[in-house]
């Protein structure tokens, strides 16, 4: 139990960044109980958990089911009853059915009951968020009295805008702001969060605690990295990124208000490390939360399948990863050696299944229909589709999820084969451009990320990184036969996709007009393929799917 005797001047706040699973109400309740027990042993007065913790976030259309909302409310009521033991109170998020509609809500639990409820006012409706579709707006409310301390509880989006929720809470007598969040990762996101929080601290004059969810949910990765700022704009504490943890922080009442006296200051990864760890966490949670015991992927000897194999071994362990080389007559000895060396370095199972016979069988079956035509892309794609069929057969036979391995550059311009190399359940590098794939591959060869189950040392052979990329579907083929050089392609794509720049603006960066027009045309043309692609980890500010919803039928071109 926590020590209440001096709570008016000394408040111990436990901040929990954990990994709930959407729909697992019982499992999420168990996590909350475990966190509270841990907080109690460390003498905490209050446990702050994240947005919609009981349901998992984002629950999407699950909240349209009355039975689901009832289950969430029952879990919160059970948790509230347990606070009668005098231990820590709890701030926890859950979806609830109110008199005026469904709400994204936060409950304050103490003394054996729900002592306060807050409904989110500002419902985000952009990018990966679609809350206005399923939730109704709440109404403004003042701070809540928790054992003599007036606590304001803005919910996530309410600190990201100009609605003035934090200022209103301050004007209503709040002494400290506790903010439950479900803020997904993208590159550089933590700096953005710090700036957003600082702005609210400056405008409200109050200290602010930002508690963020952890874990993968479909395409989204929540990276934790919870933190707080004191009222004087100094960083009060910084929790780790990509790691489930509970931090107990000590706050003291001073003449200027509440101030954090102790808390963790964790080092935050940057650049390639952050991206790699986001991919690893998102991939691990997708596989584990969906109940797959193992994964299988085609290991071609190229950079994309190699980094996916490394991510799979790091996320799941070598015993849960199976790599299959599927050679045809155009597969080089170099690729055979590189794939074998990669699998050996990673320690995972490696099989070779030649595809000459099935490909020739397809060609024979189609010979009458194709008579009088020239060989070309159709025959090349038959190789890819044969490989995809074999991988799906292995998946069906052994229950392993197929990992698909196309990068964002390829997915952008349609340099991928439907029902072939696009087959699979999940793609850990879907939102990484080709040059970023090279960068994180080089980083992984020099580092082992925390929590990785794979080996140290060079896990991706140097030759895979240095050689020219090729699909090897015809003699002496390289990617640059069909595409601009990847540094050029990636820059044009980032301008078109992430920045929504005009062709005129892109040309001002020094690019060739014909190349820009061609890339833009390919980007729009490939939309129908992307609609049928496997989900993958969101890494950039705008991924395909949740963030970018373009029509398939689309004749616009920026000329």
Buried (B, 14 or more C-beta within 10 A) or exposed (E): EBEEEEBEEBBBBBBBBBBBBBBBBEEBBEBBBEBBEBBBEEBBBBBBBBBBBBBBBBBBEBBEEEEBBEBBBEBBEEBBEBBEEEBBBBBBBBBBBEEEEBBBBBBBBBEEEBBBBBBBBBBBEEBBBBBEEBBBBBEBBEBBBBBEBBBBBBBBBBBBEEBBBBBBBBEEEBBBBBBBBBBBBBBEBBEEBBEBBBBBBEBBBBBBBBBBBBBBBBBBBBBBBBBBBBBEEEBBBBBBBBBBBBBBBBBEBEEEBBBBEEBBEBEBBEEBBBBBBBBBBBBBBBBBBEEBEBBBBBBBBBBBBBBBBBBBBBBBBBEBBBBBBBBBEBBBEBBBEBBBBBBEBBBBBBEEBEBEEBBBEBBEEBEEEEEEEEEEEEBBBBBBBBBBBBBBEBBEEEEBBBBBBBBBBBBBBBBBBBEBBBBBBBBBBBBBBBBBBBBBBBBBBEBBBEBBBBBEEBBBBEBBBEBEBBBBBBEEBEBEEEBBEBEBBBBBBBBBBBEEBEBEEBBEEEBEEEBBBBBBEBBBEBBEBBEEBBBBBBBBBBBBBBBBEEEEEEEEEBE
